[in-house]
Protein backbone atom coordinates (compact mmCIF):
# COMPACT_ATOMS: atom_id res chain seq x y z
CA UNK A 1 0.00 0.00 0.00
CA UNK A 2 1.49 3.36 -1.07
CA UNK A 3 0.63 6.23 1.26
CA UNK A 4 1.97 9.76 0.84
CA UNK A 5 2.80 12.00 3.80
CA UNK A 6 -0.39 14.06 3.51
CA UNK A 7 -2.53 10.93 3.61
CA UNK A 8 -0.49 9.53 6.49
CA UNK A 9 -0.96 12.76 8.44
CA UNK A 10 -4.71 12.71 7.80
CA UNK A 11 -5.01 9.08 8.82
CA UNK A 12 -3.00 9.69 11.97
CA UNK A 13 -5.03 12.73 13.03
CA UNK A 14 -8.28 10.89 12.51
CA UNK A 15 -7.19 7.84 14.52
CA UNK A 16 -7.39 5.66 11.45
CA UNK A 17 -3.82 4.40 11.80
CA UNK A 18 -4.75 2.72 15.04
CA UNK A 19 -7.78 1.20 13.37
CA UNK A 20 -5.64 -0.06 10.49
CA UNK A 21 -2.55 -1.26 12.33
CA UNK A 22 -3.50 -1.45 16.00
CA UNK A 23 -2.01 0.51 18.86
CA UNK A 24 1.62 1.06 17.90
CA UNK A 25 2.51 2.95 21.08
CA UNK A 26 4.49 1.10 23.68
CA UNK A 27 2.39 0.35 26.76
CA UNK A 28 4.44 1.96 29.52
CA UNK A 29 3.56 2.02 33.22
CA UNK A 30 2.85 5.75 32.93
CA UNK A 31 0.48 5.24 30.02
CA UNK A 32 -1.27 2.42 31.88
CA UNK A 33 -1.63 4.64 34.97
CA UNK A 34 -2.95 7.52 32.87
CA UNK A 35 -5.55 5.21 31.30
CA UNK A 36 -6.73 4.32 34.81
CA UNK A 37 -7.05 8.03 35.64
CA UNK A 38 -9.13 8.56 32.50
CA UNK A 39 -11.44 5.86 33.86
CA UNK A 40 -11.44 7.49 37.31
CA UNK A 41 -12.57 10.81 35.84
CA UNK A 42 -15.66 9.04 34.50
CA UNK A 43 -16.60 7.55 37.89
CA UNK A 44 -18.97 9.50 40.14
CA UNK A 45 -18.29 7.57 43.38
CA UNK A 46 -15.50 9.40 45.27
CA UNK A 47 -14.27 6.23 47.01
CA UNK A 48 -13.91 4.44 43.68
CA UNK A 49 -12.14 7.48 42.17
CA UNK A 50 -9.64 7.48 45.05
CA UNK A 51 -9.08 3.73 44.74
CA UNK A 52 -8.37 4.09 41.03
CA UNK A 53 -6.01 7.02 41.63
CA UNK A 54 -4.09 5.03 44.24
CA UNK A 55 -3.85 2.12 41.83
CA UNK A 56 -2.48 4.49 39.18
CA UNK A 57 0.18 5.78 41.60
CA UNK A 58 1.19 2.19 42.43
CA UNK A 59 1.63 1.47 38.73
CA UNK A 60 3.49 4.70 38.03
CA UNK A 61 4.50 7.21 40.68
CA UNK A 62 5.08 9.64 37.80
CA UNK A 63 1.37 9.94 37.00
CA UNK A 64 0.73 13.58 37.92
CA UNK A 65 -3.01 13.41 37.25
CA UNK A 66 -3.32 10.68 39.88
CA UNK A 67 -1.92 13.03 42.51
CA UNK A 68 -4.22 15.82 41.35
CA UNK A 69 -7.25 13.56 41.70
CA UNK A 70 -6.08 12.37 45.14
CA UNK A 71 -5.59 15.96 46.27
CA UNK A 72 -9.03 16.97 45.03
CA UNK A 73 -10.74 14.01 46.67
CA UNK A 74 -8.81 13.53 49.92
CA UNK A 75 -6.83 16.61 50.95
CA UNK A 76 -8.38 19.06 53.36
CA UNK A 77 -5.57 21.60 53.09
CA UNK A 78 -2.82 22.70 50.73
CA UNK A 79 -0.21 21.21 53.03
CA UNK A 80 -1.98 17.87 53.02
CA UNK A 81 -2.23 17.98 49.22
CA UNK A 82 1.49 18.72 48.89
CA UNK A 83 2.32 15.75 51.09
CA UNK A 84 0.62 13.27 48.80
Secondary structure, DSSP 8 states (H G I E B T S, - for coil): ----HHHHHHHHHTTHHHHHH---S---HHHHHHHHHHHHHH---HHHHHHHHHHHHHH-TT-HHHHHHHHHHH-SSHHHHHT-
